[in-house]
Amino acid sequence: MLLILFVTDGAALIYTSVKKDRNCDLVLDYLQHVLYDIEFLVKAQVIEKDSIFVPIGWDSMAKIEVQLMRIVMNYSVSANHFCIG
């Protein structure tokens, strides 16, 4: 539930992996945007768990609740699928 902590503190959340080369360039570009006001056109990414990017100020408790409902629904469908077999 990192997202809840980040919303209350006004922080960004970026999932990175050097091994898989995920979001490494995004971190540099976003830091340059925040520190030096360089143009940054990347939108928030919250669908794929391996490439999450939530910029400062983008998230809200309502958006988090929607994401949690998606996770619960996906888990319920997966759990039911395994029980049928």
Secondary structure, 3 states (H helix, E strand, C coil): CHHHHHHHHCCCEECCECCCCECHHHHHHHHHHHHHCCCCCCCCECCCHHHCEECCCCCCHHHHHHHHHHHHHHHHHHHHHHHHC
